[in-house]
Amino acid sequence: MKQLTNRIHYLPHDPDTDRPILSAICGDHQTLIVDAGNSDKHTKLFLDELNQSQIANYHSVVLTHWHWDHSLGTNQMNLLTIAHENTKMHLEKMMEYDWSDEALDNRVEKGLENQFCSDMIKKEFGEDRNITIKLPSITFKDKYEIELGGIRCVVKHVGGDHSEDSSIIYVEGEKVLFLGDCLYPSIYTQQPQYKVENVRHLLENIEMFDAEFYVLSHEPPFSKEDFMGYIMLLKLICDLTEKHQGNHSNLVNELSTQLNRNLSQLEEEIIYCFSNGLIVD
C-alpha cells in the first residue's frame, strides 16, 4: 500500500495479471474505494492492506468502467457499488458468461473478448473460476457527488475509445483525478484505435478539473507537469492525424520533426492507434 496524499492510499498496479490500481479516499467519517479489483484474491489483498493501515468506515466502491480487471472483485468487496448506468448494462451481459477456457476462446473468436484479457483471466484465476458478477447498487447518467466528511468526490462520466461507460473521480481538496482506463485506446475493435473526436472530447472533460495528481489505472500516478506534457502530445497528434488523414509515415515524420528527436515506442503506438481510428471497421 502506498500513500499519494494525506487522504488517499493506493495499491499499485500489477502487470503480471493486469491488476489495476485500487485506491481508498479517506474522509473524516467514511472511505470511498475506487475500483473493485480483477479477482477475489486481488480484492482481498487490498482489503487486508487497508485493515493493516487501520482504514475502515467504507462508504462504497465506485467503478470506473465495466472491464473485468476493474469489476470482478465487486462481490468480494461486498460494499454499496456506484457506477454509470452503461457500466451496469455491460455487467448484466457478463452475468450470462461462462468462464471456462473453451468459452473464453469462443468469445475471443467472436470478438466479444480481447485475447490479452482472456490470457490474463486464465492467469489470474487459474483453473478455479468461481466468478460472481455483482451489479451496482446505484447508477448515474452524467455526474454523481459523494461527501465523505471534510472531503467531496465528484464522479463524472466521460466515455472515450477504451470504454464508452468510463467515469473519472475528482477528489476536491486533495486535487487528485482518478482516470481509470479512459485515456487508453479501444480493445474491442479489430485493431486498437483512437478517434480524434473522442480524444478531444475526453481531454475537454479532464481539463475541467484542477488536479495536481492524475491516476491512470495501469501505471504509477502522474504529477501535473508530466500529465500536461502527455495531454499536449495527444492534442498535437490529434491535429497531425487530421492534417495527414492518418497516413502513418507522414504522421511519424512530422511529429519527429516537431519534437526534434526520434519517437519513443509509446509515441509510435499512439500514432498507430490514431491511424487505425480513421479506418472504418
C-alpha positions in Angstrom: 0.0 0.0 0.0 1.3 3.5 -0.9 0.1 6.9 0.1 -0.5 9.5 -2.5 -1.8 12.4 -0.3 -2.8 12.7 3.3 -6.2 11.2 2.5 -5.5 8.9 -0.4 -3.9 5.5 -0.3 -3.5 3.0 -3.1 -2.3 -0.5 -4.0 -0.1 -0.2 -7.1 -0.9 -1.9 -10.4 0.5 -5.3 -11.1 1.1 -6.0 -14.8 1.7 -9.7 -14.2 -2.0 -10.4 -14.3 -3.2 -6.9 -15.3 -4.3 -5.9 -11.9 -5.2 -2.1 -11.9 -4.5 0.4 -9.1 -7.1 0.1 -6.3 -7.5 3.2 -4.1 -9.0 4.4 -0.9 -10.2 8.0 -0.4 -10.4 8.7 3.3 -12.8 11.3 4.6 -13.3 12.3 8.2 -16.2 9.9 8.5 -16.2 7.5 5.6 -13.9 5.9 3.0 -14.6 5.6 -0.8 -12.9 2.8 -2.7 -12.0 3.3 -6.4 -12.5 0.1 -8.4 -13.1 -3.4 -7.1 -10.2 -5.4 -8.4 -9.8 -8.1 -11.0 -10.5 -11.1 -8.7 -11.4 -12.1 -5.2 -7.7 -12.6 -4.5 -6.8 -9.1 -5.7 -9.7 -7.5 -3.7 -8.8 -9.5 -0.5 -5.2 -8.3 -0.8 -6.3 -4.7 -1.0 -8.8 -5.0 1.9 -6.1 -6.7 4.1 -3.8 -3.8 3.3 -6.4 -1.3 4.3 -7.1 -3.2 7.5 -3.4 -3.1 8.4 -3.4 0.6 7.7 -6.4 0.9 10.0 -8.6 2.3 7.2 -12.2 1.5 7.6 -15.8 3.0 7.7 -16.3 2.2 4.0 -18.9 4.3 2.2 -18.9 2.5 -1.1 -16.9 1.4 -4.1 -17.2 3.3 -7.4 -16.4 1.5 -10.7 -14.5 3.5 -13.4 -15.9 1.1 -16.1 -17.1 -2.4 -16.6 -14.0 -4.3 -17.8 -13.2 -7.5 -15.9 -10.0 -6.2 -14.2 -11.9 -3.4 -12.5 -15.1 -5.3 -11.7 -14.7 -9.0 -11.0 -13.8 -8.3 -7.3 -17.0 -6.4 -6.6 -18.7 -9.4 -4.9 -15.7 -9.9 -2.6 -15.6 -6.2 -1.9 -19.2 -6.6 -0.6 -20.0 -2.8 -0.5 -22.5 -0.4 -1.9 -21.4 -0.1 -5.5 -21.8 3.0 -7.6 -21.3 3.0 -11.4 -22.5 4.6 -14.6 -25.8 3.2 -16.0 -23.9 1.7 -19.0 -21.5 0.0 -16.7 -24.4 -1.8 -15.1 -25.7 -2.7 -18.6 -22.4 -4.3 -19.5 -22.2 -6.2 -16.2 -25.7 -7.6 -16.8 -24.4 -9.1 -20.0 -21.4 -10.5 -18.2 -23.6 -12.3 -15.7 -24.6 -14.7 -18.5 -20.9 -15.6 -19.3 -19.3 -19.0 -18.9 -15.6 -18.5 -17.8 -14.2 -21.8 -18.9 -11.2 -21.9 -21.3 -13.5 -23.0 -24.1 -16.0 -20.2 -23.5 -13.3 -17.6 -23.3 -11.7 -18.8 -26.5 -15.1 -18.8 -28.2 -15.7 -15.2 -27.2 -12.3 -14.2 -28.4 -13.1 -15.7 -31.8 -16.4 -13.8 -32.0 -14.8 -10.5 -31.0 -16.7 -10.4 -27.7 -13.4 -10.8 -25.7 -9.9 -9.5 -26.2 -7.1 -12.1 -26.5 -5.0 -10.3 -23.9 -7.8 -10.1 -21.4 -8.6 -13.8 -21.9 -5.0 -14.7 -21.3 -4.9 -12.6 -18.1 -8.1 -14.0 -16.8 -6.7 -17.5 -17.2 -3.5 -16.5 -15.4 -5.2 -14.6 -12.6 -7.8 -17.2 -11.8 -6.1 -20.4 -12.7 -8.5 -23.3 -13.2 -10.7 -22.3 -10.3 -13.0 -19.6 -11.9 -15.9 -19.4 -9.5 -16.8 -15.8 -10.7 -19.8 -14.0 -9.3 -20.9 -10.7 -11.0 -22.4 -8.2 -8.6 -24.4 -5.4 -10.1 -24.1 -1.8 -9.0 -26.5 -0.6 -6.3 -26.6 3.0 -7.6 -26.2 4.2 -11.1 -26.0 7.7 -12.6 -26.2 9.2 -16.1 -23.8 12.2 -16.0 -22.4 13.0 -12.6 -22.6 11.8 -9.0 -21.3 13.5 -5.9 -20.2 11.9 -2.7 -19.5 13.6 0.7 -17.1 11.7 3.0 -16.7 14.2 5.7 -14.3 17.1 5.1 -13.8 15.9 1.5 -16.1 15.7 -1.6 -15.7 13.4 -4.6 -17.2 14.1 -8.0 -17.8 11.1 -10.2 -18.2 12.2 -13.9 -19.0 10.1 -17.0 -16.5 10.9 -19.8 -16.7 7.9 -22.2 -13.8 7.6 -24.6 -12.4 4.9 -27.0 -11.4 2.4 -24.4 -14.9 2.0 -22.9 -17.9 4.2 -23.6 -19.0 4.0 -20.0 -15.8 5.3 -18.5 -16.1 7.6 -15.5 -13.5 9.7 -13.7 -13.4 10.6 -10.0 -12.1 14.0 -8.8 -11.2 14.4 -5.1 -11.7 18.0 -4.1 -9.2 19.5 -1.7 -6.7 16.7 -2.5 -6.7 17.8 -6.1 -6.4 14.2 -7.4 -8.1 12.9 -10.5 -8.7 9.2 -11.0 -8.9 8.4 -14.7 -9.4 4.7 -14.7 -8.6 3.5 -18.2 -10.3 6.3 -20.1 -7.2 7.5 -21.9 -6.2 4.1 -23.3 -7.2 3.0 -26.8 -10.1 0.7 -27.7 -9.6 -3.0 -27.1 -12.8 -4.5 -28.6 -12.1 -3.3 -32.2 -10.2 -5.3 -34.8 -7.1 -3.1 -34.1 -6.6 -0.8 -31.1 -7.7 2.7 -32.1 -8.2 6.3 -31.0 -10.7 8.5 -32.8 -9.8 12.2 -32.9 -13.2 13.5 -31.9 -13.4 11.1 -28.9 -10.0 12.0 -27.6 -10.6 15.8 -27.9 -13.9 15.4 -26.0 -12.2 13.3 -23.3 -9.4 15.9 -22.9 -12.0 18.7 -22.6 -13.7 16.8 -19.7 -10.4 16.1 -18.0 -9.2 19.7 -18.2 -12.3 20.8 -16.4 -10.7 19.6 -13.1 -7.8 21.4 -11.3 -5.7 18.4 -10.3 -2.1 18.0 -9.0 -2.0 14.2 -9.4 -3.5 12.1 -12.2 -4.1 8.4 -11.6 -4.3 6.1 -14.6 -5.1 2.5 -13.6 -2.2 0.7 -15.0 0.8 2.9 -14.3 2.2 5.0 -11.4 0.4 8.3 -10.7 1.4 11.3 -12.8 2.4 14.7 -11.5 0.6 17.7 -13.0 3.7 18.6 -15.1 4.2 15.2 -16.6 0.5 14.7 -17.3 0.2 18.1 -19.0 3.0 17.0 -21.3 1.1 13.9 -22.2 -2.0 15.9 -22.8 -0.1 18.3 -25.2 1.3 15.3 -27.0 -2.2 13.8 -27.6 -3.5 17.2 -28.8 -0.7 17.5 -31.2 -1.2 14.0 -32.6 -4.9 14.8 -33.0 -4.1 17.8 -35.1 -1.5 15.9 -37.2 -3.8 12.9 -37.7 -6.4 15.3 -39.3 -3.7 17.0 -41.3 -2.3 13.8 -42.8 -5.5 11.8 -42.8 -4.0 9.1 -40.7 -1.0 8.5 -43.1 1.3 6.7 -40.7 4.6 7.6 -42.4 3.8 11.3 -42.7 2.5 11.4 -39.1 5.7 9.8 -37.8 7.9 12.1 -39.8 6.2 15.4 -38.8 5.8 14.5 -35.2 9.5 13.6 -35.1 10.4 16.9 -36.8 8.3 18.9 -34.4 9.7 17.1 -31.3 13.3 17.3 -32.8 14.1 13.7 -31.9 13.2 10.1 -32.7 9.9 9.0 -31.4 9.5 6.7 -28.4 7.8 3.3 -28.6 4.8 4.8 -26.8 4.5 7.7 -29.3 4.8 5.2 -32.2 1.9 3.1 -30.6 -0.3 6.2 -30.1 0.2 7.2 -33.8 -0.7 3.6 -34.9 -3.9 3.8 -32.8 -4.9 7.2 -34.3 -4.2 5.9 -37.8 -6.5 2.9 -37.1 -9.2 5.3 -35.9 -9.6 6.7 -39.3 -10.2 3.3 -40.8 -13.9 2.1 -40.8 -14.1 -1.3 -39.1 
